[in-house]
Structure formats: structure tokens, C-alpha cells
């Protein structure tokens, strides 16, 4: 699949993805990409976020490719039963551990637990070994439950602008390869 054949939905996490974040950069470069906007970025409400993801998927014209970071991942996963349009694939980066009371901010737990059913579309999950919002082992476990191809990003923090992943050329290459394997 080519990017022009898909509606690419950028699904940011808690506090949104700023101007230097790889999601924002990708959105500006991919003509068919659009951001799933949330009414409240700093006080996320699970049901509101889930409904917004479903609304954007269901408003799509072309097959959808989800590009979710952090809290955008459980938002997308919980929205799957509400989808009435085809999702061609999902690219998940830095899944937070939404059922761990030790992880801050605490309101991340309101997005848990993750459903463990296999996903109804191809997916790829990238996780870091030193992500402050979730353990590598948890990310590996949940990706396995979903049937998601799993990539070890090494010690990459939360894979965001703050951890040095603004342009993130490696991510761009992995996304391009993932996209090329999806069926239009």
C-alpha cells in the first residue's frame, strides 16, 4: 500500500504531540495524514478519547492506517469495536503500561486494562527498554497477545521529542516498510 492509498490517522498520547514530535513531522509530510484531535489533552477521559478515534476512523474514505503513540494506543485498541470502516493496519509506538499503579501520571490507569484479543488487522509495535511509562516486558507481552510484530527500540526512552526522537529517521523507514506490506 502507498501512503496516498490510505487515510493515515495520527493518534497522539497524553498532552498531544508537539511541533518537534515525530508524529507532527509525519503528519506534515504525508498528504493523507490527519490528527485525531482530543477535546482535553491534559486531562484525558477514556470514553471521550475512544469515541474520537472511532469517529475519525468511521469518517475515513480510504482504508485506514493508525499511527498511535503512547496513550493513543489504548485509545485506538478500545475503539476497535466501534469501527465500521476498514483498518488496513496499525503502527503502535511506546505503549504505556495502563494497568500499573506505579506508573505516573496515575490517570493512565483509567485507560486500562488492554484487551488481549488478537487484532483484526496487521500491526507493528515498537517499544523501548527504558520507557518511563511502561516496561519493555509488558509491551512485548501485549504485542504478542495482539499478534503484533514487535520491534525492540533499545534504550530509546518514550520515543518522543524529549528522548531525541523528533525526526526519527529509523521510525520513518520502518513505517514505510510496514505500509508497503499492507493490502490497499
C-alpha positions as CSV (number, residue, x, y, z in Angstrom):
1,X,0.0,0.0,0.0
2,X,1.2,3.5,-0.7
3,X,0.5,6.4,1.7
4,X,-1.7,8.0,-0.9
5,X,-4.0,5.0,-0.8
6,X,-4.7,5.3,2.9
7,X,-6.2,7.6,5.4
8,X,-3.3,7.8,7.9
9,X,-4.7,8.7,11.4
10,X,-2.1,10.2,13.7
11,X,-3.2,9.4,17.3
12,X,-1.1,11.3,19.8
13,X,-0.9,10.5,23.5
14,X,-1.2,12.5,26.7
15,X,-0.7,16.2,26.2
16,X,-0.6,15.8,22.4
17,X,2.5,15.6,20.2
18,X,4.3,18.9,20.0
19,X,5.8,20.6,16.9
20,X,9.1,18.6,17.2
21,X,7.5,15.2,17.8
22,X,7.9,12.6,15.0
23,X,4.1,12.3,14.7
24,X,3.7,16.0,13.9
25,X,6.5,15.8,11.4
26,X,5.0,12.8,9.7
27,X,1.6,14.5,9.6
28,X,3.1,17.5,7.8
29,X,4.8,15.3,5.2
30,X,2.1,12.7,4.5
31,X,-0.7,14.3,2.4
32,X,-3.3,11.8,3.5
33,X,-2.5,12.1,7.2
34,X,-4.6,13.8,9.8
35,X,-4.5,14.1,13.5
36,X,-7.2,12.7,15.8
37,X,-7.8,15.8,17.9
38,X,-9.0,15.4,21.5
39,X,-11.0,18.0,23.5
40,X,-8.8,17.7,26.5
41,X,-5.2,16.7,26.0
42,X,-4.0,17.1,29.6
43,X,-7.0,15.5,31.4
44,X,-7.8,12.6,29.2
45,X,-11.1,10.8,29.6
46,X,-11.0,7.3,28.2
47,X,-14.5,7.2,26.7
48,X,-14.1,10.6,25.1
49,X,-10.7,9.7,23.5
50,X,-12.0,6.3,22.3
51,X,-15.1,7.9,20.7
52,X,-12.9,10.5,18.9
53,X,-10.7,7.7,17.4
54,X,-13.8,5.8,16.3
55,X,-15.3,8.9,14.7
56,X,-12.2,9.6,12.7
57,X,-11.9,6.0,11.5
58,X,-15.5,6.0,10.5
59,X,-15.2,9.3,8.7
60,X,-12.4,7.9,6.5
61,X,-12.8,7.5,2.8
62,X,-9.8,5.2,2.1
63,X,-8.5,2.2,4.2
64,X,-7.2,3.4,7.5
65,X,-3.7,3.1,8.9
66,X,-3.5,4.0,12.6
67,X,-0.3,5.7,13.8
68,X,-0.6,5.8,17.6
69,X,1.9,6.9,20.2
70,X,1.6,6.3,24.0
71,X,-1.9,6.9,25.3
72,X,-3.1,7.0,21.7
73,X,-2.6,3.2,21.7
74,X,-5.1,2.1,24.3
75,X,-7.5,4.8,22.8
76,X,-7.3,3.0,19.5
77,X,-7.4,-0.5,20.9
78,X,-10.6,0.2,22.9
79,X,-12.2,1.9,19.9
80,X,-11.9,-1.2,17.6
81,X,-15.4,-2.5,18.4
82,X,-16.8,0.9,17.3
83,X,-15.1,0.9,13.8
84,X,-17.4,0.5,10.8
85,X,-14.7,1.3,8.2
86,X,-11.7,-0.9,7.2
87,X,-8.5,-0.6,9.1
88,X,-5.6,-1.8,7.0
89,X,-3.1,-1.7,9.7
90,X,-1.8,-0.1,12.9
91,X,1.7,1.3,13.8
92,X,2.0,1.5,17.6
93,X,4.9,3.2,19.3
94,X,5.7,3.2,23.1
95,X,2.6,1.5,24.6
96,X,2.1,2.8,28.1
97,X,1.5,0.3,30.9
98,X,-2.0,1.3,31.7
99,X,-2.6,-1.2,34.5
100,X,0.5,-0.5,36.6
101,X,-0.3,1.7,39.6
102,X,3.5,2.6,39.9
103,X,3.4,4.5,36.5
104,X,2.7,8.2,36.6
105,X,0.5,10.1,35.8
106,X,-2.0,7.9,37.6
107,X,-4.9,8.7,35.3
108,X,-3.2,6.5,32.6
109,X,-4.8,3.6,34.6
110,X,-8.2,4.7,33.5
111,X,-7.3,3.6,30.0
112,X,-6.6,0.0,31.2
113,X,-6.5,-2.8,31.1
114,X,-5.7,-3.5,27.4
115,X,-7.9,-6.1,25.7
116,X,-5.8,-9.1,24.9
117,X,-7.7,-10.4,21.9
118,X,-5.7,-10.7,18.6
119,X,-6.2,-7.5,16.5
120,X,-8.4,-7.8,13.4
121,X,-5.7,-6.1,11.2
122,X,-1.9,-6.3,10.8
123,X,0.0,-4.3,13.4
124,X,3.5,-3.4,14.4
125,X,4.5,-2.4,18.0
126,X,7.8,-0.6,18.8
127,X,8.9,-0.4,22.4
128,X,11.9,1.0,24.3
129,X,13.8,-0.8,27.1
130,X,13.8,2.3,29.3
131,X,10.4,3.8,28.7
132,X,9.3,5.6,31.9
133,X,5.6,4.9,31.1
134,X,5.8,1.2,30.6
135,X,8.1,-1.8,30.9
136,X,9.6,-3.5,27.9
137,X,8.3,-6.8,29.1
138,X,4.8,-5.5,29.3
139,X,5.0,-4.1,25.8
140,X,6.4,-7.4,24.4
141,X,3.6,-9.3,26.2
142,X,0.7,-7.2,25.0
143,X,2.1,-7.1,21.4
144,X,2.3,-10.9,21.5
145,X,-1.3,-11.1,22.7
146,X,-2.4,-8.8,19.8
147,X,-0.4,-10.8,17.2
148,X,1.5,-7.6,16.6
149,X,5.0,-7.7,15.0
150,X,7.3,-6.4,17.8
151,X,10.4,-4.3,17.5
152,X,12.9,-3.6,20.2
153,X,14.0,0.1,20.0
154,X,16.7,-0.4,22.6
155,X,17.1,2.3,25.2
156,X,15.1,5.0,23.5
157,X,13.1,6.5,26.3
158,X,9.5,7.2,25.4
159,X,10.4,7.6,21.7
160,X,9.3,11.2,21.6
161,X,10.9,14.6,21.0
162,X,12.1,14.7,24.6
163,X,14.0,11.5,24.2
164,X,15.6,12.7,20.9
165,X,13.1,11.2,18.5
166,X,11.9,14.3,16.7
167,X,12.8,13.5,13.1
168,X,13.2,9.7,13.9
169,X,14.5,8.5,10.5
170,X,14.6,4.9,11.7
171,X,10.9,5.1,12.5
172,X,10.2,6.6,9.1
173,X,12.0,3.7,7.4
174,X,10.2,1.1,9.5
175,X,6.8,2.8,8.8
176,X,7.4,2.9,5.1
177,X,8.3,-0.8,5.1
178,X,5.2,-1.7,7.2
179,X,3.0,0.4,4.9
180,X,4.4,-1.3,1.8
181,X,3.3,-4.7,3.1
182,X,-0.3,-3.7,3.7
183,X,-3.1,-4.5,1.3
184,X,-4.9,-1.5,-0.2
